[in-house]
Amino acid sequence: MTINLKKCTLEDLRKLQEISYETFNETFKHQNSPENMKAYLEKAFNLEQVEKELSNTSSHFFFVYVDNKIAGYLKVNTDDAQSEEMGDESLEIERIYIKNNFQKHGIGKYLFNKAIDMAMEHNKKKIWLGVWEKNENALAFYKKMGFVQTGVHSFYMGNEEQVDFIMVKTLV
């Protein structure tokens, strides 16, 4: 199995929109109403929103390919692109999404390690993320990777308020 990472550019806009929509839907459709999923997907992954995020110089998107097939993507944020005020010494992992048929092959860990490398290259002292309290697989993964919960914030799925755990890992 060959794994490659490719930084996304504006030329990747439609492909990024497609995989964002697909992986988010695969991950959360079974735990949310169709109406709330539809509302969220249309808001978060419309072309204008994806282009805005992709154009932000403090946000970085990467496609991960397995044997030359797109398997998922990673989004990290620094500075003012972070979704919470965490300071200049922090890097946020906003999204690690892997297509269902590529899960359980170490790709999430590969992307996580790439995010750690980026944080270290930019002299960040901590890496953090928000994860839905009901996303048990992700919670277990991040705890295993050394993250600890430090807080919570609200997240809206359509009109339903949900809770994300804020988890932080201090880098040495």
C-alpha positions as CSV (number, residue, x, y, z in Angstrom):
1,M,0.0,0.0,0.0
2,T,1.5,3.3,-1.1
3,I,0.3,6.5,0.7
4,N,0.9,10.0,-0.7
5,L,-0.1,13.4,0.5
6,K,-0.9,16.3,-1.9
7,K,-1.5,19.9,-0.8
8,C,-4.8,21.2,-2.2
9,T,-4.9,24.3,-4.4
10,L,-7.9,26.3,-5.8
11,E,-7.7,23.9,-8.9
12,D,-8.8,21.2,-6.5
13,L,-11.9,23.1,-5.3
14,R,-14.6,20.7,-6.8
15,K,-12.7,17.6,-5.8
16,L,-12.3,19.0,-2.2
17,Q,-16.0,19.9,-2.0
18,E,-16.9,16.4,-3.2
19,I,-14.7,14.5,-0.7
20,S,-15.7,16.8,2.1
21,Y,-19.4,16.2,1.5
22,E,-18.9,12.4,1.0
23,T,-16.8,11.8,4.1
24,F,-18.8,14.0,6.4
25,N,-22.0,12.3,5.2
26,E,-20.6,8.8,5.6
27,T,-19.4,9.6,9.1
28,F,-22.4,11.3,10.6
29,K,-25.6,10.4,8.6
30,H,-26.5,7.5,10.9
31,Q,-26.5,9.7,14.0
32,N,-28.3,12.8,12.7
33,S,-31.6,13.6,11.0
34,P,-31.7,13.8,7.2
35,E,-32.9,17.4,7.5
36,N,-30.1,18.5,9.8
37,M,-27.5,16.7,7.7
38,K,-28.8,18.3,4.5
39,A,-28.8,21.8,6.1
40,Y,-25.2,21.4,7.5
41,L,-23.8,19.9,4.3
42,E,-25.3,22.7,2.1
43,K,-23.9,25.4,4.5
44,A,-20.5,23.9,5.2
45,F,-19.6,22.5,1.8
46,N,-21.1,24.8,-0.7
47,L,-18.6,25.9,-3.4
48,E,-18.3,29.5,-2.1
49,Q,-17.6,28.3,1.5
50,V,-15.0,25.7,0.4
51,E,-13.3,28.3,-1.8
52,K,-13.2,30.8,1.1
53,E,-11.6,28.2,3.4
54,L,-9.1,27.0,0.7
55,S,-8.1,30.6,-0.1
56,N,-7.3,31.4,3.6
57,T,-3.5,31.4,3.9
58,S,-3.7,30.2,7.5
59,S,-5.7,27.1,6.5
60,H,-4.1,24.1,4.7
61,F,-5.8,21.2,3.0
62,F,-4.2,18.0,1.9
63,F,-5.6,15.0,0.0
64,V,-4.3,11.6,1.0
65,Y,-4.0,9.0,-1.7
66,V,-3.7,5.3,-1.3
67,D,-2.4,3.5,-4.3
68,N,-3.2,6.6,-6.4
69,K,-6.9,6.7,-5.2
70,I,-8.1,9.5,-3.1
71,A,-8.8,8.2,0.4
72,G,-9.5,11.3,2.4
73,Y,-8.2,14.6,3.4
74,L,-6.7,16.7,6.2
75,K,-7.4,20.4,7.1
76,V,-5.2,22.2,9.6
77,N,-5.4,25.8,10.8
78,T,-3.1,28.3,12.4
79,D,-3.3,31.9,13.5
80,D,-6.7,33.5,12.9
81,A,-8.1,30.5,10.9
82,Q,-8.4,28.5,14.1
83,S,-12.0,27.9,15.0
84,E,-11.3,28.8,18.7
85,E,-9.0,31.4,20.2
86,M,-6.0,29.2,21.1
87,G,-3.1,31.5,20.4
88,D,-0.2,31.7,18.0
89,E,1.6,28.7,19.6
90,S,-1.2,26.3,18.5
91,L,-2.1,24.4,15.4
92,E,-5.7,23.1,15.0
93,I,-6.6,19.9,13.2
94,E,-10.0,20.9,12.0
95,R,-10.7,17.9,9.8
96,I,-9.3,14.4,9.3
97,Y,-11.7,12.5,7.2
98,I,-11.1,9.1,5.6
99,K,-13.6,7.4,3.2
100,N,-15.2,4.4,4.8
101,N,-13.6,1.8,2.5
102,F,-10.1,3.1,3.4
103,Q,-10.6,3.2,7.2
104,K,-8.7,0.9,9.6
105,H,-5.5,0.9,7.5
106,G,-3.5,3.5,9.4
107,I,-4.4,6.4,7.2
108,G,-5.9,8.5,10.0
109,K,-2.7,8.0,12.0
110,Y,-0.6,8.9,8.9
111,L,-2.5,12.2,8.6
112,F,-2.3,12.9,12.3
113,N,1.5,12.4,12.2
114,K,1.7,14.8,9.2
115,A,-0.2,17.4,11.3
116,I,2.2,16.9,14.1
117,D,5.2,17.4,11.7
118,M,3.6,20.6,10.4
119,A,3.1,21.9,14.0
120,M,6.8,21.1,14.8
121,E,8.0,22.7,11.6
122,H,6.2,25.9,12.6
123,N,7.4,25.8,16.2
124,K,3.9,25.3,17.6
125,K,3.8,24.2,21.3
126,K,0.4,22.4,21.1
127,I,-2.0,20.8,18.7
128,W,-5.7,20.8,19.3
129,L,-9.1,19.8,17.8
130,G,-12.8,19.7,18.5
131,V,-14.5,16.3,18.3
132,W,-18.2,15.5,18.7
133,E,-18.9,13.9,22.0
134,K,-20.8,11.1,20.3
135,N,-18.0,10.2,17.8
136,E,-16.6,7.4,19.9
137,N,-14.1,6.1,17.3
138,A,-12.5,9.5,16.9
139,L,-12.5,10.1,20.7
140,A,-10.7,6.8,21.3
141,F,-8.2,7.5,18.5
142,Y,-7.3,10.9,19.9
143,K,-7.0,9.7,23.5
144,K,-4.7,7.0,22.2
145,M,-2.6,9.7,20.4
146,G,-2.1,11.6,23.7
147,F,-4.9,14.2,23.6
148,V,-6.7,15.3,26.7
149,Q,-10.0,17.1,26.9
150,T,-9.7,20.7,28.1
151,G,-13.1,22.1,27.3
152,V,-16.2,22.1,25.2
153,H,-17.9,24.2,22.5
154,S,-21.2,24.2,20.7
155,F,-21.5,22.9,17.2
156,Y,-24.7,23.2,15.1
157,M,-25.9,20.4,12.9
158,G,-28.7,22.1,11.1
159,N,-30.8,23.5,13.9
160,E,-29.6,21.0,16.6
161,E,-27.0,22.2,19.1
162,Q,-24.4,19.6,19.7
163,V,-21.3,19.4,21.9
164,D,-17.7,19.1,20.7
165,F,-15.0,18.2,23.2
166,I,-11.9,20.5,22.8
167,M,-8.9,18.2,23.0
168,V,-5.2,19.3,23.3
169,K,-1.9,17.6,22.9
170,T,1.2,19.4,24.2
171,L,4.2,19.0,21.9
172,V,7.8,18.5,23.3
